[in-house]
Amino acid sequence: MNLYEIWVDVAPGATADELVEAIHRWLGFLKNRGECEGFRVSRRKFGFGPSELGEFHITIEFKSLTQLDEGFFTAASRHPDVEALHAEVYRRVTNYKSGLWRDYPDQGLPEYSTK
């Protein structure tokens, strides 16, 4: 599984609830189209965690890099329906950081020893 990890803070003028609702609408749209396997939104608890990472953590699961590309192509399409959903998230976030992670070892590959 490929995991697109995102960390954000809530933008000034937005609320946490508005942000999370917008994320669920946007990523639910991608999931319904088969362009991601699932997603999760979590929030830092008690302020515990690195300050350079945002208050919110979003994990989006993709079964392949092809599926990830499909999701990115949809986001970049600028189709009015897509743009409206994506913009509702984008305008509510600040301090965006992201990374791409994967299960290790890769499924189907042998585990390697460090002996």
C-alpha positions as CSV (number, residue, x, y, z in Angstrom):
1,M,0.0,0.0,0.0
2,N,1.2,3.5,-0.8
3,L,0.4,6.1,1.8
4,Y,0.3,9.8,0.9
5,E,0.8,11.5,4.2
6,I,-0.3,15.1,4.7
7,W,0.1,17.5,7.6
8,V,-1.7,20.8,7.8
9,D,-2.9,23.5,10.1
10,V,-6.3,25.2,9.9
11,A,-6.1,28.4,8.0
12,P,-7.0,31.7,9.7
13,G,-10.8,32.3,9.4
14,A,-11.6,28.6,9.0
15,T,-12.7,26.1,11.6
16,A,-11.5,22.6,12.3
17,D,-14.9,21.2,11.6
18,E,-15.2,23.0,8.3
19,L,-11.8,21.7,7.3
20,V,-12.6,18.1,8.2
21,E,-15.9,18.2,6.5
22,A,-14.3,19.5,3.3
23,I,-11.6,16.8,3.5
24,H,-14.2,14.1,3.8
25,R,-16.2,15.4,0.8
26,W,-13.1,15.7,-1.4
27,L,-11.5,12.3,-0.5
28,G,-14.8,10.6,-0.4
29,F,-15.3,11.7,-4.0
30,L,-11.9,10.2,-5.0
31,K,-12.7,7.0,-3.1
32,N,-16.1,6.7,-4.8
33,R,-14.3,7.0,-8.2
34,G,-11.8,4.3,-7.2
35,E,-8.9,6.7,-7.2
36,C,-7.9,5.9,-3.6
37,E,-8.6,3.0,-1.4
38,G,-9.4,4.9,1.7
39,F,-8.3,7.8,3.9
40,R,-8.0,8.9,7.5
41,V,-8.0,12.2,9.2
42,S,-6.5,12.6,12.7
43,R,-5.7,15.5,15.0
44,R,-2.8,16.0,17.3
45,K,-3.8,15.3,20.8
46,F,-2.9,17.6,23.7
47,G,-0.5,19.4,21.4
48,F,1.8,16.4,21.6
49,G,4.0,16.1,18.5
50,P,6.6,17.9,16.5
51,S,5.6,21.6,16.1
52,E,6.8,21.6,12.5
53,L,4.1,19.1,11.6
54,G,0.6,20.4,11.4
55,E,-2.2,19.9,13.9
56,F,-4.0,17.7,11.4
57,H,-2.7,14.5,9.8
58,I,-4.3,13.0,6.7
59,T,-3.4,9.6,5.3
60,I,-4.6,8.6,1.9
61,E,-4.2,5.0,0.8
62,F,-3.4,3.9,-2.7
63,K,-3.0,0.3,-3.9
64,S,-0.5,1.4,-6.6
65,L,1.3,4.4,-8.0
66,T,-1.0,4.2,-11.0
67,Q,-4.0,4.8,-8.7
68,L,-2.1,7.6,-7.0
69,D,-1.5,9.2,-10.5
70,E,-5.2,8.9,-11.3
71,G,-6.1,10.8,-8.1
72,F,-3.6,13.5,-8.9
73,F,-4.8,13.8,-12.6
74,T,-8.3,14.2,-11.3
75,A,-7.2,17.0,-8.9
76,A,-5.3,18.7,-11.7
77,S,-8.1,18.4,-14.2
78,R,-9.7,21.7,-13.2
79,H,-13.1,20.3,-14.0
80,P,-15.6,22.6,-12.2
81,D,-17.0,19.8,-9.9
82,V,-13.5,18.6,-9.0
83,E,-12.2,22.1,-8.5
84,A,-15.0,23.1,-6.2
85,L,-14.4,20.1,-3.9
86,H,-10.6,20.6,-3.9
87,A,-10.8,24.3,-3.4
88,E,-12.9,23.9,-0.3
89,V,-10.1,21.9,1.3
90,Y,-7.2,24.1,-0.1
91,R,-8.7,27.4,1.2
92,R,-8.9,26.0,4.7
93,V,-5.3,24.8,5.2
94,T,-2.0,26.4,5.9
95,N,1.5,25.0,6.6
96,Y,1.0,22.1,4.1
97,K,3.6,19.3,4.2
98,S,3.4,16.0,2.5
99,G,5.3,12.8,1.9
100,L,4.8,9.4,0.1
101,W,5.3,6.3,2.2
102,R,4.9,2.6,1.5
103,D,4.4,-0.6,3.4
104,Y,7.8,-2.3,4.0
105,P,8.8,-4.7,2.9
106,D,7.0,-4.3,-0.4
107,Q,4.3,-7.0,-0.9
108,G,5.8,-9.8,-2.9
109,L,9.4,-9.0,-2.2
110,P,11.5,-11.0,0.2
111,E,12.4,-9.4,3.5
112,Y,16.1,-8.5,3.7
113,S,18.2,-9.2,6.7
114,T,20.7,-6.7,8.0
115,K,22.9,-9.5,9.3
